Structures are given as structure tokens and as C-alpha cells.
Amino acid sequence: MPAQRSNGASRASTTAQEGGARGAAARDACLEVELLRPAQDVLRELPDFDAARVAALRAALQEGRLPFDAGKLAGLIQRFHGAKE
């Protein structure tokens, strides 16, 4: 069986192409980070929840202005977590 010769130039070309693709991907990732950074900074400053809205809903519940059905809520929780009826 004759020995096959490898083509060093072809291998070098493939390696260069792969390296170029990785470089382009890295540049794209850096650009994406730079574009997203301002939005991330704004989001970091926001509270995890709207405390004023929670207080308003709590007051509405206490005053009876917001109907509350504990049974319906329990059913929704069970359905969400996959409980079978």
C-alpha cells in the first residue's frame, strides 16, 4: 500500500481559515458586548420588582377592591407545577 503524502499548504490554509473565523467570532462577540453594556447598566439600576405596585395591590386586596379566589390560585399553582387533578 503506498503511503499518502499530506499537503502541508492545504493544512496551513485550513488552519488559517479556522483562525480567521475564530477571530471574526471574537470581534462579533466584543461588538455585541459593547452594544449590550449600556442596557445592562440600566437594568442593573432597576429594582427587582416594583415596590410601589406591590404596595398598591396589597392595599387593594386589603380594601376588597381586588377580588381574590384562593382556590383558583391554588389550582393555577398546581397546574403550573405539573400536579394532576
Residue pairs with C-beta under 8 A, 6 or more apart in sequence:
57 66
60 66
61 68
75 85
78 85
